[in-house]
Amino acid sequence: MKPNPIATAALLTILVLPLSADTFILKDGTKLEGRILKEDAESYVIEVQVTKSIKDEKTLAKADVTKVEREKPDLKAFESIATLVPAPDMLTADQYAARIRAVEKFLSDHRGSEKTKNARDMLATLKREANEILAGGIKVNGQVISPAEYRANALEIDARGQEKKIRDLIGGGHFLDALRAFASFDTEFKGTLPHSALLPLISQTIGRYTAEVQQQLAGYDKLVKDREAGLSRMQVVDRRNAEAAIKEELAAAEKQFKAEKDARLGWYTIQPFFKPSMQETLNFAKLELNRLNAAIGKQTGDSGKAYREALQKLSGADAKTRTTILSDARSAGVPAKYLAKLEAAANR
């Protein structure tokens, strides 16, 4: 349904900014952002953005406007690139290239901007880091690791990078995403020091997440009862439509749950009106908690160190010694992906 024209100050305060907009401050204190389409001695005709896809026109009498704050297009444009530096950890060369293009476009489109120096400094930083990445380096914990250092410590560095991502997810309260990320981390980096260091935090996170799920499960019956009560108060047609929508949502929830179960995801997407998603999550959480708690403090090896030492020993080793070194690395728990790196080094 097409919205009515803007008529109240309350609505004006929630308008989305267009790509380029001035701010009009009215006598009643309202701030309205919009792009001037037409202006004469008596009024402004401005275009306002109601939503991302809906625009509207409004005429403002100049007598009602106390101040017009003209937007500077270059400052608005700079806002869109200001967060490109510092670049996050573990970006690819292609991701750096996209950031570089964005900054170069700003410099090309807004010559003489007061933000030119900032943008040039950003561009220099991005290009310097991109060159390191192209040469085989990697950025971890805010620092770019040289190609040589990365090659020598690839397993440990990759593990620490993934560990940080998981800790950041937990710190942001994204428990489900963190637990799913750890499931992959647990397979790829088991035996590394970052894996060992992360286990107690993951155990705590499972406890916090399952408490949330248990609370949802405890409120399930009331949630369903309240929904039924709401349906009973509807008119026949409205109720029929609502019931059809509920049936469709339930089918989608069942389909997603089945797909996640077939994929052995374990950490299922919680659906408030689909009890199995909560029950199965709690069952899986109990098994995981027991498994991880049993492993805390029990790690004796360091596959990151084993990888590093194997790489050093391979240099100049004869064929028989290389075979032994690779076998020892495998026994030390070096994951398949990193064994392949060692094998490639052995065959050079």
C-alpha positions, 0 to 999 in steps of 0.5 A: 500500500502506498504511504500517505504524504508526510504530514506529521513532525514525528514522521519527519524525524525518522526519515532516511537520508537520501544520497545527498541531503540538506537539513532544514530546521523548522521553527517548531524544532523539527529537523527535516532532511531532503534534497532541494528540487526547486526553490523560489522566493517563498518556498523550497520544494524538497525530496525526502526519502521515506524508505530506501525505495520510496520518496516523497516531495514536500513544500516548505514555506521559507517563513517556517524555516529558521536555518538550512544546513547545507550538506557537503557531498564530499563529507557525505561520501567520505562517511561511506569509506571512513571505516575501510581503514583499519582493515579487519584481519584475514582479508583476501587480496580481492577484498583489499582491492575492493577497498582500494577502488572505493578510496580511489573513487572518492579521491577522483570524485571529490578533488580538493575535499578537506578529507583528501589527505585522510583518504590518501593516507588510507589509500597508502595503508591499504596498498601497503597491506595489500602488497604484503597479502599478495606476496603471501602475508596475512593480517592477524590481530591487527598486524600484517605478518610477513610472507616469510613469517606466515609460511613458517608459522601458518598453522599457529597464525591461522589458528590464532586468527580464527580464535580471535574471530570466535572470541569477538563473536562471543564478546558481541553476544553472538553465541550461536554464530560463535558455537558454529564457528567453533565446530569448524575450528575444532575440526581444523585446529584441534591440537593447537595452543589456540584451540586449547586456550579457547576450550574454557570459554566455549564451555562457558558460552555453551552454558550461557547459550543453553540457559537462553534456550531453556528459558525459551523452551520453558515459555513455549507452551504459554507462547502457543497458548497466547497465539491461540488466544489471539487467533480466537479473537480474530474475524473469520477471514483474518483468522484463516489468513493468520492460520495459513501464515502460521502453517507456512512458517511451521513448514519452513521451520521444519524444512530448515531443521531437517536440512540442518540435521541432515548436515549434522550441524548440531547447533540448530537455528532456534525457532520459537514456535518449533519445539524440536529446534530447542530440544535437539539443541539442548541435547547436543549442547549436553553432549558437547559440554561433556566432551569439551569439559573432559578435554580441558587441560588434557592437551599435551601436544602442540601441532602448531609447533610440530608444523613449524619444526617439520618445515624447518627440518624439511629444508635440505633433507634427503628423501628418506628423512622427508618421509619420516618428518612428514610421518612425525608431523601426521602423528603430532596431529598436524591437520590435513590442510597443513600436511599438504603444505609440508608435502609441497615443501618436501617436493620443492 
